[in-house]
């Protein structure tokens, strides 16, 4: 059984088709990197996985739970799928520590002591032991995004979804976030990453998906796809992002 | 003319009794208005058609009519329509709750609407049901956004209690009016009444200022 299974999954907003019927399986331990021009449906596809977008047709199963199931099922999927957003979305009224403790307490119903232990370990892991008592507004973009990764991990997910995690960051801050993601991948975390970072795709990705106009046009090994781009459009795209 | 301090001192016990009633009505109106405002505000912001429409109607009705008319309606018309008896103080409190609830609802709707959508998604993405996202993610931020406008509303609410003199509720302004009718010391009595209101509202404003500072984010 795959970690994520798209089964004729489609999505449209009114008459606007964002995702054409898609069959795709993402296995445990895979790091699937999704690239493509803006408006190609990458983010929508990602957001369908944890039900932030409702699918319009077909089915989509995460760890064999359907996103079409009950509200409870959708919440189970969300507990298993941590999400990192382009705009970080940290809670501005909570410190870094409290942000990371939030999930264990509110979503996993753990005690404050347990949550504090988890949060301390995760903030250490993302290199922010010195910043635990800082509020988001007191942190750089890169630091905020690392807190956001720790916050998602604190819920103990089985897979992680990244929605353009470095797009809102200055180039010099991107590496610190990408490094944390690379560590995560090396530990065997299943990851789906929407990004423009081709370097990351090549170094860390086990699979590269190229999307265009709501379709996955190419699907292959990153190294091969980047050394011999399989199509005209993909070649064009690579030239534009580099 | 000379300012007759003796008249003020003589009136003070009565005025303070009036103040006591003013504070009781204001506090009850404040508490009830907050509860009603939260309910209506949440309904306006997140409700389906079945809850949005009644909430909109309520707000439109209250904001579209003067509070004097509202209290007259509650005190004189409602008892006839429902065949009940109602005391002036109860009518005053009901009017104030319903009136301030409508203004609070609009303030709360604005505050809830202003919370960045991404925060809500961050909460949902962790597997929280929406009611918990509302409680633990949206509310703490909306509360801070609503505070200045709510404070303004509370100040107005305290002063609005003076309107209830029209139905004979013995609150501060009514007491002042009664004393003045007996001794004709208009300058002394109305100065005293004004100063008492000013002190109460200054204390309230100070409390609100302190609260705002305490919850301010870095």
Interface residues (C-beta under 8 A of the other chain):
Chain A: X50 X52 X71 X75 X76 X77 X78 X79 X81 X82 X83 X85 X87 X89 X90 X91 X92 X93 X102 X103 X106 X107 X135 X137 X138 X152 X155
Chain B: X116 X118 X119 X121 X122 X124 X125 X126 X127 X128 X129 X132 X136 X137 X140 X141 X144 X217 X218
